[in-house]
Amino acid sequence: MNEPTETELALRRSLGRFATGVTVVTCSAVDGRPCGITANSFSSVSLEPPQVLWNIAKVSNSLQAYLEADRFAIHVLRNDQRSLAEHFARTDHTVYRGIDYTLSGDRVPILPGVLARFDCRTDTIHESGDHYIIVGEVMKHVVADGEPLLFYAGNYGLLSDKPVDAGND
C-alpha cells in the first residue's frame, strides 16, 4: 500500500471534522474464526425494510470474511469501551484473546454491554472506490442506556455540554 498523498491526508482531516459514533462489527469467517473490526462508517438506510450499512476497506485483512458472511452484528460502543475499539482497530481482526463474547444462534460473535446492537443478514454489497459498502437487513436489535464513545478529528472522545472551538480549518 502506498503512503497517502498530501491531498488524501487533507481530505481525511476534513472528513474527520464529522463526529461519529464508534462501532465494532463482528462476523464469523467461513472456517468459524470470529472476526471483529472497528468501524465509524455505520449509518441507517431504511426503516421499511429495516436496513443499516457500514464500510470496509479493500485492504482489510478480514475483508473476505465479511464479504462471505451471511450474518453480522454491529455493536455501538459505550464511552467506557475505548479499549474494545482500539483492540479491533488493530491489524489482526481475528484475535479475541481477553475479549468477552458469546456466539449468537447464527454463530456471530456478540459483545456484551454495548449501547446498541444490530443483528443483521447481509442484503447487498456494493464496491465503491477503495471500500465495500455492506448493507444489512436488521433481524434483531437491542438498546441500553449510557453515553456513546465518539470519534472526531482522529481521536476518541465523549459527549460534552461545553462549546467546541471549531478553529479556522
Steps between C-alpha positions, in 0.01 A plus 500: 500500500633843405539784748208746480558814299473847656163540322374172649619602847325836466178327397529262797542801734191665352294181526617464859311817590181295490458346846380141495414226739729199522393146419652155490363279223531126558451189288634148475729404215411197288744293710318610820762751624338800668577834333455851635585837351460854631295718267361851521338478157169369639173656383130425484361441151131415530229432759292292257664265445730559799849547355836638609836529327869514579820518293807279496831585331619274219835469682344362820648164595151376591336624178426153361328390821258794481438463127413132550301542825126451479458649850678771700440715807567871546577600861471872593760561770457674835732778614694257724572252218788680331734206564259276305503746208879517506530120522295439186663792314825297501616317190394148605123509539480132600667533841241463776746420781374679811178613329171398660251373239241235429379352173149571376283224357638605161858454630571876502722629785292717736673756724327574833422836659474715185262795449323332210541192284363423156494134397496503121463279197718616212271654238726659239867584458610790281856557383590868509848651478736343752215358713202269491165621633319220682125541544333279756140427579448543873358172633521595868614803699560577866562828679634602842543824692834676510722752323664432162865478409567758227768546238600848382809638322687171539433467874253327729281727709194531719184709487536840661274794567797732454517700176773386263727746317494377141804707402560638155579188299 
